[in-house]
Amino acid sequence: MSAKVSITLDEEVLEFVDRSSPNRSQFINQILSQAKKSQLLQALDNAYTELAHDAEYQAETKLWDVTVGDGIDAAG
């Protein structure tokens, strides 16, 4: 789904957009999609970093690691 919006760009920015692509909307959507993806990846990286420094989470992970490697054969 898309929505039509009106935005104001600096003249230099608009010249850059026009030099970069014949389709302004497509170019701006592509740039904003990349920025959104980058922001989401940064949030994910921050969450993993937080987990890596969470002692309670690390202790629970060690318990599960022991359970996974306890030698019980899933096939029976």
N, C-alpha and C positions, 0 to 999 in steps of 0.2 A: 504494500500500500504506500502511496506517496501523497504528499500534501504540497500544495503550491504556497510558497511564502515569499514575502518581499524582504530583502535585506539590503543594507547599505555597505558598500565596500569602498575602501580608499582607492583613489584613482590608480596608484601604482599596483595595488593588489589586483584590481580588475584587469589591468594591462597584462600582468603576469598570467592570470587565468586565461585570458584570450590568446596569449602566445602559446600556452601549454596545451590547449585543447580547443577544437572547434565547437564542443558542446559544454557550455558553462555548467549546466546542472550536473551532468555526468562527472565532470572533473571535481566539482565541489563535493558531490556525494562520495566519490572515491577517496578524497582527502579526509573527509570527516569519518568515513568508515574505517580508514586506517588509524585515525586518532582514537576512535572508540575501541578498536581491537587492541591498540597499544595500552590504553587505559585499563582494559579488562585483564590483559596479561600482567600488567604491573600489580593490579590488585591480587591476582592469583599468586604471583611471586611473593608479595607481602604476606599473604596467608600461609604459604609454605614456610617462609622464614619464621613466622610467628610459631608455627607448629614445631619447627626444628628447635626452638628455644623454650618450648613448653615441657617442663620436667614431668608433669603428670601424664601428658600424652605419650612422651617417650617411654615412660615406665609401662604404660598399658600396651604399647606396641611391642615391647620386649616380651611381655606375657603372651601375646598372640603369636609372636615368632616361635616361642617354645612350643605352643600348642600345634602350630602348623608342622613343625618338624618332629613330632613325637613318635613317628614311626608307624602310625596306624595306616594300613593300606586301604584306600578308598574302595578298591575293587572287591575287597572282601575277604 
